[in-house]
Amino acid sequence: MTKKKPFPLRIDHELYAVLEQWAQEEFRSVNSHIEYLLREAAKRAGRLGKGKTDQKRS
């Protein structure tokens, strides 16, 4: 099991509402949806791949 590093995140209320609805539609918590979106962005940017932690999460 991968250890997760907790950290505070300040986010605009409007953006949070969008993320909250989006996460609900994807059957995820807001936290796991933010992690999913960041992971996908890192993959597309070529920053996450072979030799790095690259586990599918929901």
mmCIF file as gemmi writes it, N, C-alpha and C atoms, coordinates in Angstrom:
data_model
loop_
_atom_site.group_PDB
_atom_site.id
_atom_site.type_symbol
_atom_site.label_atom_id
_atom_site.label_alt_id
_atom_site.label_comp_id
_atom_site.label_asym_id
_atom_site.label_entity_id
_atom_site.label_seq_id
_atom_site.pdbx_PDB_ins_code
_atom_site.Cartn_x
_atom_site.Cartn_y
_atom_site.Cartn_z
_atom_site.occupancy
_atom_site.B_iso_or_equiv
_atom_site.pdbx_formal_charge
_atom_site.auth_seq_id
_atom_site.auth_asym_id
_atom_site.pdbx_PDB_model_num
ATOM 1 N N . MET Axp A 1 ? 0.837 -1.182 0 1 0 ? 1 A 1
ATOM 2 C CA . MET Axp A 1 ? 0 0 0 1 0 ? 1 A 1
ATOM 3 C C . MET Axp A 1 ? 0.881 1.244 0 1 0 ? 1 A 1
ATOM 4 N N . THR Axp A 2 ? 0.552 2.183 -0.839 1 0 ? 2 A 1
ATOM 5 C CA . THR Axp A 2 ? 1.318 3.406 -0.963 1 0 ? 2 A 1
ATOM 6 C C . THR Axp A 2 ? 0.966 4.374 0.161 1 0 ? 2 A 1
ATOM 7 N N . LYS Axp A 3 ? 1.997 4.955 0.782 1 0 ? 3 A 1
ATOM 8 C CA . LYS Axp A 3 ? 1.762 5.987 1.792 1 0 ? 3 A 1
ATOM 9 C C . LYS Axp A 3 ? 1.37 7.271 1.08 1 0 ? 3 A 1
ATOM 10 N N . LYS Axp A 4 ? 0.469 7.992 1.677 1 0 ? 4 A 1
ATOM 11 C CA . LYS Axp A 4 ? 0.038 9.268 1.108 1 0 ? 4 A 1
ATOM 12 C C . LYS Axp A 4 ? 0.468 10.394 2.022 1 0 ? 4 A 1
ATOM 13 N N . LYS Axp A 5 ? 0.891 11.479 1.427 1 0 ? 5 A 1
ATOM 14 C CA . LYS Axp A 5 ? 1.33 12.638 2.187 1 0 ? 5 A 1
ATOM 15 C C . LYS Axp A 5 ? 0.17 13.627 2.297 1 0 ? 5 A 1
ATOM 16 N N . PRO Axp A 6 ? -0.314 13.865 3.492 1 0 ? 6 A 1
ATOM 17 C CA . PRO Axp A 6 ? -1.38 14.845 3.658 1 0 ? 6 A 1
ATOM 18 C C . PRO Axp A 6 ? -0.835 16.271 3.575 1 0 ? 6 A 1
ATOM 19 N N . PHE Axp A 7 ? -1.612 17.159 2.973 1 0 ? 7 A 1
ATOM 20 C CA . PHE Axp A 7 ? -1.241 18.566 2.955 1 0 ? 7 A 1
ATOM 21 C C . PHE Axp A 7 ? -2.497 19.406 2.762 1 0 ? 7 A 1
ATOM 22 N N . PRO Axp A 8 ? -2.508 20.61 3.299 1 0 ? 8 A 1
ATOM 23 C CA . PRO Axp A 8 ? -3.685 21.479 3.142 1 0 ? 8 A 1
ATOM 24 C C . PRO Axp A 8 ? -3.749 22.034 1.72 1 0 ? 8 A 1
ATOM 25 N N . LEU Axp A 9 ? -4.941 22.226 1.235 1 0 ? 9 A 1
ATOM 26 C CA . LEU Axp A 9 ? -5.143 22.77 -0.098 1 0 ? 9 A 1
ATOM 27 C C . LEU Axp A 9 ? -6.179 23.879 -0.018 1 0 ? 9 A 1
ATOM 28 N N . ARG Axp A 10 ? -5.778 25.061 -0.414 1 0 ? 10 A 1
ATOM 29 C CA . ARG Axp A 10 ? -6.727 26.17 -0.47 1 0 ? 10 A 1
ATOM 30 C C . ARG Axp A 10 ? -7.228 26.25 -1.903 1 0 ? 10 A 1
ATOM 31 N N . ILE Axp A 11 ? -8.535 26.273 -2.053 1 0 ? 11 A 1
ATOM 32 C CA . ILE Axp A 11 ? -9.119 26.256 -3.382 1 0 ? 11 A 1
ATOM 33 C C . ILE Axp A 11 ? -10.354 27.156 -3.408 1 0 ? 11 A 1
ATOM 34 N N . ASP Axp A 12 ? -10.55 27.816 -4.515 1 0 ? 12 A 1
ATOM 35 C CA . ASP Axp A 12 ? -11.684 28.707 -4.722 1 0 ? 12 A 1
ATOM 36 C C . ASP Axp A 12 ? -12.999 27.938 -4.513 1 0 ? 12 A 1
ATOM 37 N N . HIS Axp A 13 ? -13.973 28.57 -3.887 1 0 ? 13 A 1
ATOM 38 C CA . HIS Axp A 13 ? -15.258 27.925 -3.595 1 0 ? 13 A 1
ATOM 39 C C . HIS Axp A 13 ? -15.963 27.452 -4.86 1 0 ? 13 A 1
ATOM 40 N N . GLU Axp A 14 ? -15.929 28.271 -5.894 1 0 ? 14 A 1
ATOM 41 C CA . GLU Axp A 14 ? -16.592 27.907 -7.149 1 0 ? 14 A 1
ATOM 42 C C . GLU Axp A 14 ? -15.934 26.673 -7.779 1 0 ? 14 A 1
ATOM 43 N N . LEU Axp A 15 ? -14.613 26.644 -7.795 1 0 ? 15 A 1
ATOM 44 C CA . LEU Axp A 15 ? -13.898 25.495 -8.346 1 0 ? 15 A 1
ATOM 45 C C . LEU Axp A 15 ? -14.166 24.254 -7.498 1 0 ? 15 A 1
ATOM 46 N N . TYR Axp A 16 ? -14.217 24.406 -6.194 1 0 ? 16 A 1
ATOM 47 C CA . TYR Axp A 16 ? -14.511 23.264 -5.33 1 0 ? 16 A 1
ATOM 48 C C . TYR Axp A 16 ? -15.894 22.685 -5.644 1 0 ? 16 A 1
ATOM 49 N N . ALA Axp A 17 ? -16.869 23.556 -5.865 1 0 ? 17 A 1
ATOM 50 C CA . ALA Axp A 17 ? -18.217 23.096 -6.188 1 0 ? 17 A 1
ATOM 51 C C . ALA Axp A 17 ? -18.217 22.299 -7.489 1 0 ? 17 A 1
ATOM 52 N N . VAL Axp A 18 ? -17.454 22.763 -8.469 1 0 ? 18 A 1
ATOM 53 C CA . VAL Axp A 18 ? -17.334 22.04 -9.741 1 0 ? 18 A 1
ATOM 54 C C . VAL Axp A 18 ? -16.71 20.67 -9.501 1 0 ? 18 A 1
ATOM 55 N N . LEU Axp A 19 ? -15.618 20.642 -8.74 1 0 ? 19 A 1
ATOM 56 C CA . LEU Axp A 19 ? -14.943 19.376 -8.442 1 0 ? 19 A 1
ATOM 57 C C . LEU Axp A 19 ? -15.842 18.426 -7.651 1 0 ? 19 A 1
ATOM 58 N N . GLU Axp A 20 ? -16.598 18.979 -6.727 1 0 ? 20 A 1
ATOM 59 C CA . GLU Axp A 20 ? -17.492 18.165 -5.907 1 0 ? 20 A 1
ATOM 60 C C . GLU Axp A 20 ? -18.547 17.474 -6.778 1 0 ? 20 A 1
ATOM 61 N N . GLN Axp A 21 ? -19.153 18.213 -7.684 1 0 ? 21 A 1
ATOM 62 C CA . GLN Axp A 21 ? -20.16 17.64 -8.578 1 0 ? 21 A 1
ATOM 63 C C . GLN Axp A 21 ? -19.536 16.614 -9.515 1 0 ? 21 A 1
ATOM 64 N N . TRP Axp A 22 ? -18.382 16.957 -10.068 1 0 ? 22 A 1
ATOM 65 C CA . TRP Axp A 22 ? -17.671 16.074 -10.991 1 0 ? 22 A 1
ATOM 66 C C . TRP Axp A 22 ? -17.294 14.758 -10.294 1 0 ? 22 A 1
ATOM 67 N N . ALA Axp A 23 ? -16.767 14.86 -9.089 1 0 ? 23 A 1
ATOM 68 C CA . ALA Axp A 23 ? -16.391 13.678 -8.315 1 0 ? 23 A 1
ATOM 69 C C . ALA Axp A 23 ? -17.61 12.799 -8.05 1 0 ? 23 A 1
ATOM 70 N N . GLN Axp A 24 ? -18.708 13.423 -7.707 1 0 ? 24 A 1
ATOM 71 C CA . GLN Axp A 24 ? -19.933 12.672 -7.432 1 0 ? 24 A 1
ATOM 72 C C . GLN Axp A 24 ? -20.37 11.903 -8.682 1 0 ? 24 A 1
ATOM 73 N N . GLU Axp A 25 ? -20.283 12.53 -9.84 1 0 ? 25 A 1
ATOM 74 C CA . GLU Axp A 25 ? -20.654 11.88 -11.103 1 0 ? 25 A 1
ATOM 75 C C . GLU Axp A 25 ? -19.734 10.702 -11.434 1 0 ? 25 A 1
ATOM 76 N N . GLU Axp A 26 ? -18.491 10.76 -10.955 1 0 ? 26 A 1
ATOM 77 C CA . GLU Axp A 26 ? -17.505 9.703 -11.209 1 0 ? 26 A 1
ATOM 78 C C . GLU Axp A 26 ? -17.431 8.698 -10.052 1 0 ? 26 A 1
ATOM 79 N N . PHE Axp A 27 ? -18.325 8.848 -9.061 1 0 ? 27 A 1
ATOM 80 C CA . PHE Axp A 27 ? -18.377 7.968 -7.889 1 0 ? 27 A 1
ATOM 81 C C . PHE Axp A 27 ? -17.054 7.957 -7.124 1 0 ? 27 A 1
ATOM 82 N N . ARG Axp A 28 ? -16.49 9.151 -6.938 1 0 ? 28 A 1
ATOM 83 C CA . ARG Axp A 28 ? -15.254 9.313 -6.167 1 0 ? 28 A 1
ATOM 84 C C . ARG Axp A 28 ? -15.483 10.376 -5.103 1 0 ? 28 A 1
ATOM 85 N N . SER Axp A 29 ? -14.586 10.385 -4.119 1 0 ? 29 A 1
ATOM 86 C CA . SER Axp A 29 ? -14.572 11.501 -3.178 1 0 ? 29 A 1
ATOM 87 C C . SER Axp A 29 ? -13.876 12.663 -3.878 1 0 ? 29 A 1
ATOM 88 N N . VAL Axp A 30 ? -14.059 13.862 -3.365 1 0 ? 30 A 1
ATOM 89 C CA . VAL Axp A 30 ? -13.383 15.021 -3.959 1 0 ? 30 A 1
ATOM 90 C C . VAL Axp A 30 ? -11.873 14.819 -3.881 1 0 ? 30 A 1
ATOM 91 N N . ASN Axp A 31 ? -11.385 14.341 -2.751 1 0 ? 31 A 1
ATOM 92 C CA . ASN Axp A 31 ? -9.954 14.126 -2.576 1 0 ? 31 A 1
ATOM 93 C C . ASN Axp A 31 ? -9.407 13.141 -3.617 1 0 ? 31 A 1
ATOM 94 N N . SER Axp A 32 ? -10.078 12.005 -3.782 1 0 ? 32 A 1
ATOM 95 C CA . SER Axp A 32 ? -9.575 11.02 -4.738 1 0 ? 32 A 1
ATOM 96 C C . SER Axp A 32 ? -9.72 11.512 -6.167 1 0 ? 32 A 1
ATOM 97 N N . HIS Axp A 33 ? -10.72 12.343 -6.443 1 0 ? 33 A 1
ATOM 98 C CA . HIS Axp A 33 ? -10.873 12.883 -7.795 1 0 ? 33 A 1
ATOM 99 C C . HIS Axp A 33 ? -9.768 13.896 -8.104 1 0 ? 33 A 1
ATOM 100 N N . ILE Axp A 34 ? -9.42 14.719 -7.149 1 0 ? 34 A 1
ATOM 101 C CA . ILE Axp A 34 ? -8.308 15.654 -7.34 1 0 ? 34 A 1
ATOM 102 C C . ILE Axp A 34 ? -7.025 14.874 -7.599 1 0 ? 34 A 1
ATOM 103 N N . GLU Axp A 35 ? -6.783 13.817 -6.824 1 0 ? 35 A 1
ATOM 104 C CA . GLU Axp A 35 ? -5.592 12.987 -7.037 1 0 ? 35 A 1
ATOM 105 C C . GLU Axp A 35 ? -5.623 12.352 -8.43 1 0 ? 35 A 1
ATOM 106 N N . TYR Axp A 36 ? -6.787 11.855 -8.841 1 0 ? 36 A 1
ATOM 107 C CA . TYR Axp A 36 ? -6.938 11.253 -10.169 1 0 ? 36 A 1
ATOM 108 C C . TYR Axp A 36 ? -6.605 12.28 -11.266 1 0 ? 36 A 1
ATOM 109 N N . LEU Axp A 37 ? -7.168 13.479 -11.154 1 0 ? 37 A 1
ATOM 110 C CA . LEU Axp A 37 ? -6.922 14.517 -12.163 1 0 ? 37 A 1
ATOM 111 C C . LEU Axp A 37 ? -5.45 14.914 -12.218 1 0 ? 37 A 1
ATOM 112 N N . LEU Axp A 38 ? -4.818 15.04 -11.065 1 0 ? 38 A 1
ATOM 113 C CA . LEU Axp A 38 ? -3.393 15.383 -11.03 1 0 ? 38 A 1
ATOM 114 C C . LEU Axp A 38 ? -2.54 14.267 -11.626 1 0 ? 38 A 1
ATOM 115 N N . ARG Axp A 39 ? -2.892 13.024 -11.322 1 0 ? 39 A 1
ATOM 116 C CA . ARG Axp A 39 ? -2.158 11.872 -11.858 1 0 ? 39 A 1
ATOM 117 C C . ARG Axp A 39 ? -2.279 11.822 -13.383 1 0 ? 39 A 1
ATOM 118 N N . GLU Axp A 40 ? -3.486 12.029 -13.899 1 0 ? 40 A 1
ATOM 119 C CA . GLU Axp A 40 ? -3.693 12.02 -15.358 1 0 ? 40 A 1
ATOM 120 C C . GLU Axp A 40 ? -2.918 13.161 -16.03 1 0 ? 40 A 1
ATOM 121 N N . ALA Axp A 41 ? -2.912 14.332 -15.415 1 0 ? 41 A 1
ATOM 122 C CA . ALA Axp A 41 ? -2.16 15.463 -15.966 1 0 ? 41 A 1
ATOM 123 C C . ALA Axp A 41 ? -0.66 15.171 -15.971 1 0 ? 41 A 1
ATOM 124 N N . ALA Axp A 42 ? -0.165 14.545 -14.913 1 0 ? 42 A 1
ATOM 125 C CA . ALA Axp A 42 ? 1.258 14.196 -14.835 1 0 ? 42 A 1
ATOM 126 C C . ALA Axp A 42 ? 1.62 13.16 -15.896 1 0 ? 42 A 1
ATOM 127 N N . LYS Axp A 43 ? 0.722 12.205 -16.138 1 0 ? 43 A 1
ATOM 128 C CA . LYS Axp A 43 ? 0.96 11.21 -17.194 1 0 ? 43 A 1
ATOM 129 C C . LYS Axp A 43 ? 1.033 11.878 -18.563 1 0 ? 43 A 1
ATOM 130 N N . ARG Axp A 44 ? 0.063 12.747 -18.857 1 0 ? 44 A 1
ATOM 131 C CA . ARG Axp A 44 ? 0.03 13.434 -20.161 1 0 ? 44 A 1
ATOM 132 C C . ARG Axp A 44 ? 1.266 14.302 -20.369 1 0 ? 44 A 1
ATOM 133 N N . ALA Axp A 45 ? 1.783 14.841 -19.292 1 0 ? 45 A 1
ATOM 134 C CA . ALA Axp A 45 ? 2.971 15.696 -19.376 1 0 ? 45 A 1
ATOM 135 C C . ALA Axp A 45 ? 4.262 14.885 -19.427 1 0 ? 45 A 1
ATOM 136 N N . GLY Axp A 46 ? 4.141 13.561 -19.337 1 0 ? 46 A 1
ATOM 137 C CA . GLY Axp A 46 ? 5.318 12.705 -19.365 1 0 ? 46 A 1
ATOM 138 C C . GLY Axp A 46 ? 6.123 12.727 -18.084 1 0 ? 46 A 1
ATOM 139 N N . ARG Axp A 47 ? 5.496 13.122 -17.017 1 0 ? 47 A 1
ATOM 140 C CA . ARG Axp A 47 ? 6.191 13.211 -15.726 1 0 ? 47 A 1
ATOM 141 C C . ARG Axp A 47 ? 5.94 11.996 -14.841 1 0 ? 47 A 1
ATOM 142 N N . LEU Axp A 48 ? 5.042 11.132 -15.262 1 0 ? 48 A 1
ATOM 143 C CA . LEU Axp A 48 ? 4.708 9.95 -14.49 1 0 ? 48 A 1
ATOM 144 C C . LEU Axp A 48 ? 4.617 8.798 -15.471 1 0 ? 48 A 1
ATOM 145 N N . GLY Axp A 49 ? 5.434 7.815 -15.257 1 0 ? 49 A 1
ATOM 146 C CA . GLY Axp A 49 ? 5.418 6.695 -16.194 1 0 ? 49 A 1
ATOM 147 C C . GLY Axp A 49 ? 6.281 5.572 -15.696 1 0 ? 49 A 1
ATOM 148 N N . LYS Axp A 50 ? 6.953 4.903 -16.612 1 0 ? 50 A 1
ATOM 149 C CA . LYS Axp A 50 ? 7.789 3.763 -16.275 1 0 ? 50 A 1
ATOM 150 C C . LYS Axp A 50 ? 8.837 4.145 -15.239 1 0 ? 50 A 1
ATOM 151 N N . GLY Axp A 51 ? 8.972 3.267 -14.25 1 0 ? 51 A 1
ATOM 152 C CA . GLY Axp A 51 ? 9.966 3.495 -13.207 1 0 ? 51 A 1
ATOM 153 C C . GLY Axp A 51 ? 9.479 4.424 -12.103 1 0 ? 51 A 1
ATOM 154 N N . LYS Axp A 52 ? 8.294 4.962 -12.273 1 0 ? 52 A 1
ATOM 155 C CA . LYS Axp A 52 ? 7.719 5.844 -11.263 1 0 ? 52 A 1
ATOM 156 C C . LYS Axp A 52 ? 6.427 5.229 -10.778 1 0 ? 52 A 1
ATOM 157 N N . THR Axp A 53 ? 5.941 5.677 -9.635 1 0 ? 53 A 1
ATOM 158 C CA . THR Axp A 53 ? 4.697 5.141 -9.114 1 0 ? 53 A 1
ATOM 159 C C . THR Axp A 53 ? 3.589 5.482 -10.089 1 0 ? 53 A 1
ATOM 160 N N . ASP Axp A 54 ? 3.022 4.448 -10.688 1 0 ? 54 A 1
ATOM 161 C CA . ASP Axp A 54 ? 1.998 4.631 -11.702 1 0 ? 54 A 1
ATOM 162 C C . ASP Axp A 54 ? 0.901 3.596 -11.509 1 0 ? 54 A 1
ATOM 163 N N . GLN Axp A 55 ? 0.144 3.747 -10.454 1 0 ? 55 A 1
ATOM 164 C CA . GLN Axp A 55 ? -0.905 2.807 -10.139 1 0 ? 55 A 1
ATOM 165 C C . GLN Axp A 55 ? -2.246 3.434 -10.423 1 0 ? 55 A 1
ATOM 166 N N . LYS Axp A 56 ? -3.134 2.639 -11.027 1 0 ? 56 A 1
ATOM 167 C CA . LYS Axp A 56 ? -4.481 3.131 -11.293 1 0 ? 56 A 1
ATOM 168 C C . LYS Axp A 56 ? -5.238 3.213 -9.977 1 0 ? 56 A 1
ATOM 169 N N . ARG Axp A 57 ? -5.873 4.322 -9.74 1 0 ? 57 A 1
ATOM 170 C CA . ARG Axp A 57 ? -6.64 4.532 -8.527 1 0 ? 57 A 1
ATOM 171 C C . ARG Axp A 57 ? -8.016 5.021 -8.894 1 0 ? 57 A 1
ATOM 172 N N . SER Axp A 58 ? -8.945 4.785 -8.005 1 0 ? 58 A 1
ATOM 173 C CA . SER Axp A 58 ? -10.296 5.293 -8.229 1 0 ? 58 A 1
ATOM 174 C C . SER Axp A 58 ? -10.737 6.135 -7.077 1 0 ? 58 A 1
